[in-house]
Amino acid sequence: MLFYRFIRVFTVTFVAIINGRVTYLHKDRLPKDENFVLVGPHRTWWDPVWYAMAAYPKKFIFMAKKELFKNPLLRKLIVSLGAFPVDRHNVGTDTIKYPINELKNGNRSLIMFPTGSRHSQKLKSGSLVIAKLSKKPIVPAVYQGPVKFSDLFKRNNTTISFGEPIYINPKDRLTDEKVVEYNEKIQASFDALDKEIDPDWVYIDPKKQKK
């Protein structure tokens, strides 16, 4: 874990230099005595780093597309930071075994993006399934700040805020109706956190903005 700490110090220093002040809100809402599934709307490709920085000293694992693991040097780096490969086009039961086992028996929590993509706003069921099977809470979080790499250098303020934990009833069957119900709770938390930080802030997908 020494490398993890080194990377965090380096990243925090680098971000402070190029991006300026970063504010963390409601860190007291993070569970202290158990692992959890940290979920947020996917707004940048560096989201996992932002959330891991914000929730430190908690350590995390996170899903990364399998293509990133083809380069040996990149694979070694991201694995050391907690990444594990996922085939986004063929997500099976084996995909969730690793994070469930880590949540139940390890000392690292999980960072997930319920939409699965920066270019979608529709919440899916993956985080709910993992939270239910691991019997760990979901903690909503939001990021407000630069969403394009070029904007990082404008030194705009960045804020990350955490919501209250959401517990999945282990007796609930995750039917379509239950998935909608829990996802509405997660989305409501995202909306409330965004409004608290800046009610006028709106996420604009850079990819769609180019069209």
C-alpha positions in Angstrom: 0.0 0.0 0.0 3.1 2.3 0.1 2.7 2.9 -3.6 -1.0 3.8 -3.2 0.0 6.4 -0.6 2.8 7.8 -2.8 0.4 8.1 -5.7 -2.2 9.9 -3.6 0.4 12.4 -2.3 1.6 13.0 -5.8 -1.9 13.3 -7.2 -3.1 15.7 -4.5 -0.1 17.9 -5.0 -0.4 17.9 -8.8 -4.1 18.7 -8.7 -3.5 21.5 -6.3 -0.9 23.0 -8.6 -3.0 22.9 -11.8 -6.5 23.0 -10.5 -6.5 25.0 -7.3 -8.6 24.4 -4.2 -10.6 21.2 -3.7 -13.4 21.1 -1.2 -14.7 17.9 0.4 -18.2 17.9 2.1 -19.8 15.5 4.5 -16.9 13.1 4.9 -18.5 12.2 8.2 -21.1 10.3 6.3 -18.6 7.7 5.1 -19.0 4.4 7.1 -16.0 4.1 9.4 -16.2 0.5 10.5 -17.2 -1.3 7.3 -16.6 -1.3 3.5 -19.1 0.3 1.2 -19.9 0.9 -2.4 -19.2 4.5 -3.4 -21.3 5.5 -6.4 -21.4 8.7 -8.3 -22.5 10.1 -11.7 -19.7 9.5 -14.2 -18.6 13.0 -15.3 -14.9 12.7 -16.1 -12.5 10.0 -17.0 -10.5 10.7 -13.8 -13.6 10.2 -11.5 -12.1 7.2 -9.7 -9.0 9.3 -8.7 -11.2 12.2 -7.4 -13.4 10.0 -5.3 -10.5 8.0 -3.9 -8.7 11.2 -3.0 -11.8 12.6 -1.3 -12.5 9.5 0.8 -8.9 8.9 1.9 -7.7 7.1 4.1 -10.2 4.6 2.9 -8.7 2.5 0.0 -10.7 1.3 -3.0 -10.9 -1.0 -5.9 -12.6 0.0 -9.1 -13.7 -1.5 -12.4 -11.7 -0.6 -15.6 -12.4 -1.7 -19.1 -10.3 -4.8 -20.1 -8.6 -3.0 -23.0 -6.6 -0.9 -20.5 -4.9 -4.1 -19.3 -3.3 -5.0 -22.6 -0.3 -2.7 -22.0 1.9 -4.4 -19.4 3.2 -1.1 -17.9 -0.3 0.4 -17.7 -1.7 -2.8 -16.3 0.9 -2.9 -13.5 0.1 0.7 -12.6 -3.7 0.5 -12.5 -3.7 -2.9 -10.8 -1.5 -1.5 -8.0 -4.1 1.3 -7.6 -6.9 -1.2 -7.2 -8.3 -1.6 -10.8 -9.6 -4.9 -12.0 -10.7 -5.7 -15.6 -14.3 -5.8 -16.9 -15.6 -6.8 -20.3 -18.3 -4.1 -20.7 -19.9 -6.1 -23.5 -20.1 -9.4 -21.6 -20.6 -8.7 -17.9 -21.2 -12.1 -16.2 -21.3 -13.4 -12.7 -17.5 -13.7 -12.6 -17.3 -9.9 -12.9 -18.9 -9.3 -9.5 -17.3 -12.1 -7.6 -14.1 -10.2 -7.0 -15.6 -7.0 -5.7 -18.1 -8.9 -3.5 -15.3 -10.9 -2.0 -13.2 -7.8 -1.4 -16.1 -5.9 0.2 -16.9 -8.8 2.5 -13.4 -10.1 3.4 -10.9 -7.4 2.4 -10.1 -3.9 3.6 -11.0 -2.0 0.4 -14.3 -0.5 -0.6 -15.6 -0.2 -4.2 -16.0 2.8 -6.5 -18.7 2.3 -9.1 -20.6 4.4 -11.6 -24.2 3.2 -11.9 -24.6 4.6 -15.4 -21.6 2.7 -16.7 -20.6 5.5 -19.0 -19.9 9.2 -19.0 -22.3 9.5 -21.9 -25.3 8.1 -20.3 -27.5 9.3 -17.4 -29.5 6.2 -16.9 -28.8 4.3 -13.7 -28.3 0.5 -14.0 -28.6 -2.3 -11.4 -24.9 -3.4 -11.0 -24.2 -1.5 -7.9 -27.4 -2.6 -6.3 -26.6 -6.3 -6.9 -23.1 -6.0 -5.5 -24.3 -4.1 -2.4 -27.0 -6.6 -1.8 -24.8 -9.7 -2.1 -22.0 -8.2 -0.1 -24.4 -6.7 2.5 -22.7 -3.4 2.3 -24.2 0.1 2.1 -24.2 2.3 -1.0 -22.8 5.8 -0.5 -23.8 8.4 -3.1 -21.3 11.1 -4.0 -21.1 13.9 -6.6 -18.3 15.7 -8.3 -18.6 19.3 -9.5 -15.6 20.7 -11.3 -13.8 20.5 -14.7 -15.1 17.8 -17.0 -12.6 18.4 -19.8 -8.8 17.9 -19.3 -8.1 21.4 -20.7 -10.4 22.9 -18.0 -8.2 21.5 -15.2 -5.7 24.2 -15.9 -8.2 27.1 -15.4 -8.0 26.6 -11.6 -11.7 26.5 -11.1 -12.8 25.3 -7.7 -13.7 21.6 -7.4 -16.1 20.1 -4.8 -16.9 16.5 -3.9 -19.8 15.8 -1.5 -21.0 12.6 0.1 -24.6 11.6 0.8 -26.1 9.4 3.5 -25.5 5.6 3.1 -28.3 3.7 1.4 -28.9 0.1 2.7 -30.3 -2.6 0.4 -32.7 -4.9 2.3 -31.1 -8.4 1.9 -34.6 -9.8 1.8 -35.6 -7.7 -1.2 -35.7 -9.4 -4.6 -34.2 -7.0 -7.1 -37.2 -7.0 -9.4 -37.5 -4.3 -12.0 -39.7 -2.3 -9.6 -37.2 -2.6 -6.8 -34.3 -1.6 -9.0 -36.3 1.5 -10.0 -37.1 2.3 -6.4 -33.5 2.1 -5.2 -32.2 3.9 -8.2 -34.6 6.7 -7.5 -33.2 7.0 -4.0 -29.7 7.2 -5.4 -30.6 9.8 -8.1 -32.5 11.8 -5.5 -29.3 11.9 -3.4 -27.2 13.0 -6.4 -29.7 15.8 -7.1 -29.7 17.0 -3.5 -25.9 17.0 -3.3 -25.6 18.9 -6.5 -28.2 21.4 -5.4 -26.4 21.9 -2.1 -23.1 22.6 -3.8 -24.4 24.8 -6.6 -28.0 24.7 -7.8 -27.0 26.3 -11.1 -24.3 23.7 -12.0 -25.2 21.5 -14.9 -23.2 18.6 -16.3 -22.6 18.9 -20.1 -21.2 15.8 -21.8 -18.1 17.0 -23.7 -18.7 14.4 -26.4 -22.2 15.6 -27.1 -21.1 19.2 -26.9 -18.8 18.6 -29.9 -21.7 17.5 -32.1 
